[in-house]
Amino acid sequence: MEFWPFWKFLRWQDVLDILIVAYLFYRILLLIRGTRAVQMAAGLSVIVVMYFLAGELKLLTLHWLLGTFMSSIFLVVVIIFQEDIRRALIHMGRSPFVRVQTEYSQVIEEVVKAVSFMAEKKIGAIIVFERETGLNEFIESGIPVEARVNRDLLISIFHPTSPLHDGAVIIREGRLLAASVILPLSTNPHIGRGLGTRHRAAIGITEVSDAVSVVVSEETGAISLAVGGKITRDISAPTLRKMLSEFLGFHSIEPWWRRKIFK
Ligand SMILES: Nc1ncnc2c1ncn2[C@@H]1O[C@H](COP(=O)(O)OP(=O)(O)OP(=O)(O)O)[C@@H](O)[C@H]1O
């Protein structure tokens, strides 16, 4: 009953307002999860807490110093997170319909061709697709490439004679950003005993982010796909194409008439 006055003054605009802000926070958290931005955000919150404590304890100089810093905190945040903000804005401004055929279907096709070849020749590989969660933290451990995804490029990177063949490649928005990337290994004890570090790394990155990773086994030539900490082993090239299209959102934005006619 005590809450009644509160509900009485609640307008539908307030509900909408709260929902939009909650959604924005949710998207920001998704975007920075697994990146250095999380540690930086934690660091900034320590400074905010120290500022209020200094105020309460009347530590004048410290309070003044932190206050001066906090007055420009907005600028600091923009500078520190410029990369993430840029990515978020590009993401928001992009119409899903524009992305459809051009970007992802071509990228998937090139990846499927490269993976089929590598599977046949038993060339070990890990290809990671970044989705919402930023993977900058891991990209920085590798060698920058910044190139359009292409079958031959992928094969030459993973060829055993290539200096870049160890580790994974990371693809963001259809561009191959880095090679020789070190991924976190999965610590899941329930993963099959036969799986070595390549497969554990491919699963590991999907445990700490929403990325999708594709692995080719050097030992058996088997193709596997990991997402959400789970791996689907020994899949065919058509299955890989289908799963990638599904996980990268291609199917959902394909025109309905196309789906109906071609299925
Ligand atoms: N943390 C890591 N991040 C990225 N790649 C890794 C990582 N650890 C190992 N690798 C890759 O995996 C290779 C070793 O694979 P290993 O034989 O141990 O695993 P596997 O799962 O049995 O794979 P395969 O079936 O291809 O033999 C390394 O040469 C390296 O390229």
Ligand as a Chemical Component Dictionary entry (heavy atoms), coordinates in Angstrom:
data_LIG
# 
_chem_comp.id                   LIG 
_chem_comp.type                 NON-POLYMER 
_chem_comp.pdbx_formal_charge   0 
_chem_comp.three_letter_code    LIG 
# 
loop_
_chem_comp_atom.comp_id 
_chem_comp_atom.atom_id 
_chem_comp_atom.alt_atom_id 
_chem_comp_atom.type_symbol 
_chem_comp_atom.charge 
_chem_comp_atom.model_Cartn_x 
_chem_comp_atom.model_Cartn_y 
_chem_comp_atom.model_Cartn_z 
_chem_comp_atom.pdbx_ordinal 
LIG N1  N1  N 0 46.112 -20.758 -25.953 1  
LIG C1  C1  C 0 46.159 -20.975 -27.270 2  
LIG N2  N2  N 0 45.639 -20.067 -28.112 3  
LIG C2  C2  C 0 45.667 -20.274 -29.432 4  
LIG N3  N3  N 0 46.177 -21.374 -30.018 5  
LIG C3  C3  C 0 46.704 -22.317 -29.231 6  
LIG C4  C4  C 0 46.708 -22.172 -27.823 7  
LIG N4  N4  N 0 47.285 -23.271 -27.289 8  
LIG C5  C5  C 0 47.625 -24.054 -28.327 9  
LIG N5  N5  N 0 47.267 -23.501 -29.492 10 
LIG C6  C6  C 0 47.473 -24.037 -30.844 11 
LIG O1  O1  O 0 47.309 -25.429 -30.778 12 
LIG C7  C7  C 0 48.498 -26.088 -31.216 13 
LIG C8  C8  C 0 48.722 -27.327 -30.406 14 
LIG O2  O2  O 0 47.651 -28.159 -30.601 15 
LIG P1  P1  P 0 47.503 -29.552 -29.837 16 
LIG O3  O3  O 0 48.022 -30.642 -30.702 17 
LIG O4  O4  O 0 48.037 -29.451 -28.442 18 
LIG O5  O5  O 0 45.949 -29.543 -29.676 19 
LIG P2  P2  P 0 44.820 -30.498 -30.252 20 
LIG O6  O6  O 0 43.540 -29.926 -29.698 21 
LIG O7  O7  O 0 45.152 -31.916 -29.989 22 
LIG O8  O8  O 0 44.823 -30.172 -31.791 23 
LIG P3  P3  P 0 45.116 -31.124 -33.038 24 
LIG O9  O9  O 0 43.935 -32.043 -33.141 25 
LIG O10 O10 O 0 45.228 -30.146 -34.150 26 
LIG O11 O11 O 0 46.406 -31.859 -32.745 27 
LIG C9  C9  C 0 49.593 -25.068 -31.056 28 
LIG O12 O12 O 0 50.625 -25.295 -31.983 29 
LIG C10 C10 C 0 48.897 -23.765 -31.285 30 
LIG O13 O13 O 0 48.871 -23.451 -32.674 31 
# 
loop_
_chem_comp_bond.comp_id 
_chem_comp_bond.atom_id_1 
_chem_comp_bond.atom_id_2 
_chem_comp_bond.value_order 
_chem_comp_bond.pdbx_ordinal 
LIG N1  C1  SING 1  
LIG C1  N2  SING 2  
LIG C1  C4  DOUB 3  
LIG N2  C2  DOUB 4  
LIG C2  N3  SING 5  
LIG N3  C3  DOUB 6  
LIG C3  C4  SING 7  
LIG C3  N5  SING 8  
LIG C4  N4  SING 9  
LIG N4  C5  DOUB 10 
LIG C5  N5  SING 11 
LIG N5  C6  SING 12 
LIG C6  O1  SING 13 
LIG C6  C10 SING 14 
LIG O1  C7  SING 15 
LIG C7  C8  SING 16 
LIG C7  C9  SING 17 
LIG C8  O2  SING 18 
LIG O2  P1  SING 19 
LIG P1  O3  DOUB 20 
LIG P1  O4  SING 21 
LIG P1  O5  SING 22 
LIG O5  P2  SING 23 
LIG P2  O6  DOUB 24 
LIG P2  O7  SING 25 
LIG P2  O8  SING 26 
LIG O8  P3  SING 27 
LIG P3  O9  DOUB 28 
LIG P3  O10 SING 29 
LIG P3  O11 SING 30 
LIG C9  O12 SING 31 
LIG C9  C10 SING 32 
LIG C10 O13 SING 33 
# 
